[in-house]
Amino acid sequence: MNQSISTRKLTTLILAASLASTIGGLPFNSLPVMLGSMADSFGLEPQSVGMMGSVCFAGYLLGTLGAPFWINRMNWRVLTVVSALGTALSFALSAQLQEFRTLVAAWALIGFFASTMTCLGMRILSDLPDKVRAFGIRQGVELTVTAAVLFALPPLVIATWKYPGAAWALAAVVSLLGLSALRVPQRPLQSVDAVGATDAPVRRAIPMRSWACMAVFFVFLAGNIALWAFLERIGSGLKLAAAELGIVFAVLKLLGGAAAFFVAWAGDRAGVRRPHWLVLAGVLTGLALLGVAEGFLPFALGAWIWEFAFTCGCVFQAVAIARSDASGRAVVLVPAVFALSSMVGPGVAGQIAAGGSYDGVVLLAALCSVLPAAAYQFWLRAES
């Protein structure tokens, strides 16, 4: 890209891309609150709640896999407007529906349109010279907006208007964030020809080690996202007030951002294998507190400790995938792994929780969290 770009314009581009990407993160970040309100509003069983989360991320996966074929061929401002409108209208549509099958279709559309915004935000930032700063700001913006939304939704909206109110509120938030289209660039900031290797079809096989790392990451994500999808249900089962749940989820997302910045600061100080054991210890501590929680404080502490450790684990494993393939091809599949695990996890959790108890979901998250520590200690020991 043009290295003479002004600091003001660079900041504007980063913020615009971050706001666009925030739209893409809303379905996942608000998942437990939205699914919980949906379960209360429509009297859904755990299996149906889990299916709704899985269907949303099936649409998300479809959009993620298709993005490489059209992301450089479309006008990005038009794409932002269309995707933001598609996401907002899908939320609004879901607020009007009463039949489960049509609600499922609406959530598939939500996932699809949201995924295009995530891909676009990541694509814009990949053209900027200081990628660490750019992605750091993106994460900070996304989590700040998400924390505000999660703080307000349960006590101010869901407590009065249930799921329809929450869906309309998110439609309004997405529409507001969609104004970022005014500052999104219309096309890539550098010639696609100059980075043709990035968008060219992959001719050489991705290393087997990379596929192994992605498989481990998938299991870790699936188990923990299964818990995330039902975290609000666990809190509701403890008879927590809407305001208390709002505090838990708002602080939780702020801690997720703090965890990512902590990993960035810590770097390789803990070595290659030790971080995975530290993550396991943190995740198990959080899950243990959730498993024995009988009130607000142990539930909040458990959720917060789990979120911090889970986020650290995601960063460490993404780094391991990047290290496994020096060409950088494997790491671009990380969003697809995330989408696939988000599609599988809630559905599995819904089946496990069919009896009304969430102990099995907590146990699933614990078992899936053991694999990365064991794999990187005994199986994936060599670093490329």
Summary of the structure (lengths in Angstrom):
residues: 384
radius of gyration: 20.1
end to end distance: 30.1
largest distance: 61.3
contacts: 1389
relative contact order: 0.15
helix: 83%
strand: 0%
